[in-house]
């Protein structure tokens, strides 16, 4: 349970860094609502796939997962150094 705070913090930090790094499409920053919003229709999903928004979402998600894993590892190492 003590690791949870660091995991959440680093996961959110990973999402932010991922958005800053990968949240651009053709030189323009995509709105957060476009990246994290849902696709209700087949047409919207198809357009997101064609335009590359799906790839951007995937990269940002992986950044968040990487941040959460880093948070877990940091928390474990810090606990080990305290003991």
Backbone torsions as a table, in degrees:
resi	resn	phi	psi	omega
1	UNK	NA	-30.4	-179.9
2	UNK	-69.2	-24.0	-179.5
3	UNK	-77.8	-20.8	-172.3
4	UNK	-59.5	-42.8	-179.9
5	UNK	-60.4	-44.9	179.7
6	UNK	-67.9	-37.8	179.6
7	UNK	-63.6	-46.2	180.0
8	UNK	-64.7	-46.0	-179.9
9	UNK	-59.3	-48.9	-178.1
10	UNK	-70.5	-31.4	175.5
11	UNK	-64.3	-44.5	177.6
12	UNK	-66.1	-40.9	176.8
13	UNK	-61.6	-40.2	176.5
14	UNK	-62.4	-39.4	176.9
15	UNK	-64.5	-41.0	179.7
16	UNK	-65.1	-46.9	179.2
17	UNK	-63.4	-41.7	177.4
18	UNK	-60.3	-41.1	178.1
19	UNK	-64.9	-42.5	-179.9
20	UNK	-66.2	-34.7	-177.9
21	UNK	-82.9	-45.7	-171.0
22	UNK	-106.2	-2.8	-174.1
23	UNK	-79.4	19.5	179.9
24	UNK	-108.4	141.9	175.7
25	UNK	-136.3	116.0	-177.5
26	UNK	56.2	40.4	176.4
27	UNK	81.6	1.4	179.7
28	UNK	-116.0	139.9	178.3
29	UNK	-77.5	127.7	178.9
30	UNK	-76.9	141.9	175.5
31	UNK	-64.0	147.9	180.0
32	UNK	-60.2	-34.8	179.7
33	UNK	-64.2	-30.8	177.2
34	UNK	-70.5	-40.0	-176.2
35	UNK	-76.2	-43.8	-174.9
36	UNK	-100.9	-0.7	178.3
37	UNK	-76.6	166.6	-179.6
38	UNK	-96.2	154.6	176.4
39	UNK	-103.1	113.7	-175.2
40	UNK	-88.0	-31.3	-174.8
41	UNK	-113.9	162.7	177.9
42	UNK	-63.9	-37.2	-179.7
43	UNK	-63.2	-44.7	178.7
44	UNK	-62.3	-42.4	179.2
45	UNK	-64.3	-40.3	179.4
46	UNK	-65.6	-43.7	179.1
47	UNK	-64.0	-39.3	177.8
48	UNK	-64.6	-37.7	178.5
49	UNK	-67.4	-45.0	-178.0
50	UNK	-67.1	-42.6	-175.7
51	UNK	-76.4	-14.7	179.2
52	UNK	97.7	3.0	-179.3
53	UNK	-64.4	-35.4	178.5
54	UNK	-61.6	-41.7	177.9
55	UNK	-63.9	-39.4	179.1
56	UNK	-65.0	-43.8	177.4
57	UNK	-58.2	-43.5	-178.9
58	UNK	-62.9	-44.4	-179.5
59	UNK	-65.1	-39.8	178.6
60	UNK	-66.5	-40.0	177.4
61	UNK	-62.1	-44.7	178.1
62	UNK	-62.1	-35.6	177.2
63	UNK	-64.2	-41.6	177.3
64	UNK	-64.7	-41.3	177.7
65	UNK	-64.7	-42.4	177.5
66	UNK	-61.6	-40.2	177.0
67	UNK	-63.8	-40.8	179.2
68	UNK	-65.4	-40.3	177.4
69	UNK	-65.1	-42.2	177.2
70	UNK	-61.9	-38.8	177.4
71	UNK	-62.7	-40.4	177.0
72	UNK	-63.4	-46.1	-179.1
73	UNK	-64.3	-42.6	178.5
74	UNK	-62.0	-43.1	179.9
75	UNK	-63.3	-41.6	178.7
76	UNK	-64.9	-44.7	-179.3
77	UNK	-64.8	-41.8	179.1
78	UNK	-63.8	-39.2	179.2
79	UNK	-66.9	-40.6	179.5
80	UNK	-64.3	-38.1	-179.7
81	UNK	-71.4	-27.0	178.0
82	UNK	-74.4	-32.0	-176.5
83	UNK	-80.7	NA	NA
